[in-house]
Each structure stands twice: as structure tokens, then as C-alpha cells.
Amino acid sequence: MALLRVENLQVHFPIRSGFLSRAEVVKAVDGVSFSVEEGKTLGLVGESGSGKSTVSRALLKLIQPTAGSAYYRDQEIFSLPEKTFRPLRKEMQMIFQDPIGSLNPRMTIESILAEPLTIHFKDMTHPQRRDVSAALLHRVGLPVESLQRYPHEFSGGQRQRIGIARALAVQPKFLICDEPVSALDVSVQASILNLLKDLQDEFKLTYLFIAHDLAVVRHMSDDIIVMNRGQVVESGPADEVCERPQHDYTRRLIASIPALG
């Protein structure tokens, strides 16, 4: 069963250029369709500028789509007013590429984890929020003592674990992982990927996993779609796409990775 279906998604950005300020359009996403099966991982891969992160922001309504539809549990979400969409935000969360950029440096880790709890669980008491925050930290492999520390006191991998804990705080069903390991050392990437896999099994999560590294996407994904210049150029089961690519662009991605070439 598809948890999320996207049909003909378009995100176009108007720009002005030239002496006469002629209006032009950048087609960041141009007619993208896919579905994500519940409990599975769909990998979205492409080079920088392919439009994959624009897709993720459109799905969370952080930017306005130009055209197309998206159905979450068969409910069309692009047409929903913000007040109606707000409860769905609890189910649809994002793990960002740059953990330090997504964590407020002036807030303690306890405050960072408690913030979404305060928004979405208004009846939760302060001691309850602290208990939940401590449990989340423990689940992502960090000591409870970390609650009173600040983001700059942690390594990149530890900050990403905090970002994952914050995303889990509101008990989501669908996580968009937007380049979650690309800013981390290679030695740390495997532990974060394994954590994400373990959490998916434990909490029955559904992932849209976005990356430019096809080897990482293959490791994480059941199915893969390959994007280039705002369009899907290839899609299918992960092993099939990687072992029997049909498009020249996919072949170039594979050739650039020693592990897959």
C-alpha cells in the first residue's frame, strides 16, 4: 500500500534576466511522479541541481508547487490549507543534511527536543517532556547527560543523531532523509545509516531517502528513482537500477562510484 503518491509534481521558479528583464522560468522539478510504499524506503538520487531536495520541500509545503498532486494516505495535501495540514506535519518529518544548521545554537539539547513536543502535545507536562527527551537521546545512542549541553559541543555525527531524535519526537510515520550523511566523515556515515535502518524496523517508518551517492542510496533503499534536471530518468527496484541501468545518466552515476562501477 502506498503511503505517499506524487503525480506530475512541478516546481518552477520565475527569474528575470537580460537588459529588458525578460521573465524566464527555471524548471527545478518538471513532471515528477512516484509512490512510496508503507514501511519501505524509496531512494531519490541525482547530482546537485537535479531537483531532488526541491521535491522534498514541496512535499512538506515549505515551498509552493507550481502544479501536480501529492496524496498522503489518499488525502491530497497540496490543496490543504495550513490549518488542516498542520496535524499531518506531525506524521511527516525531515532529517536535514547539515545538522549544525538545523539545530538552534542558543538552545540546549533538552530545549531542542522538547520544542516539537510542546507544539504537538500541548497537554504534556515539563517532566514528561524531559523524560521523552531523555528516552530519545538514549535511543539514538547518546547519554542522557547530553540534555544540558549545546549543539557546538558535539561532533557532526552526534549532532545528526540529535537531529534524528528531534524528528522522532512527534512519533512520525514518514521521514524525508535529505542527504543525511553527506556532511559526515565516511567513518561516521555507516553508523548513522545503520541507526536509520534500525529505527525503521522498530517504529515501522517509511522513508524518502535523498542523496547524490548511489552506493548509499542502494544500501538504504527498496526502490530507486534517478533524477536529472528536474525529471525522473529511471526508476525501479534498487538492485535492478544499479545492476542493469537503462539510462546513460544512471550509468554515469554508477561509473563514478568505484564500489558500483
Steps between C-alpha positions, in 0.01 A plus 500: 500500500634844403532736794590787266418550131634789295355577158651738245671722758632823353694773678593790274683812617457822300817703446581819314807542287638721228485871428123502464449279809334233294314250715626143479422183692733252667333159500651362820252211500317424179235227500623261770280206607571222749357311796648386831373174644421494871791366706738519203776735386492681168839637402515823303841548341654758271782750480484844658238707319296201386196618696489230766509732804239724336271196489542449874422860586193500280368188673523670838349818352811700580480627142195532278469250213421642158284202406433139587350304787627313804290251695592400854280211614284581196445859616614766255731729699603783264148644503462485877501829691775526759262450792381170354847387399656577842399169663665315212829679568528283809500190281732643234841606627837581344860416590720771352837480331684742728427417864675810636292723274172343614570522875460833679844570651346702786279216620596204716439155360212458743335816365558390140334163561222643714400768247305270262345326802372835626347578159335166429427363850366801685382300801845353568659629820856622529616186688336287233678693224830452680440126533413469132806704402725281713351184348551636148864581568557152639334345195734677258806404700575812705524530880219666693754751639505653152166671570666801663764548233494712184533394134856634457621259769430197279663345196328499161382143544367571848314809376338291228387255768342794682327605178364148460378501861318829443332361187385196699365708789153543348464131406505543121407236246681650200854641507672691222873445540657780296869416449524390866861377483660707224643753749653225719834323494493169317589322825183638663259452210454125547394536865236762410367289212479194725318706764245612241444140391454385860253781572303417187459141613415595858248774427368377162615818329476588132796687348558722201881485498669771295870496409744558216700186588345203321688250718343648814156510339527137391597395854194670647229459238248245379433701184686784331407787275776687317454871434681723253413863423169484679373181341496128585720320248486153653323311777463149634616257769833609649703199385353512151576870453857457624581173325310548174470877444302603193588870477838651414474742792457211746797324341711812554399515865597136544831543315594785734477271805778240527284278720240471224701553183 
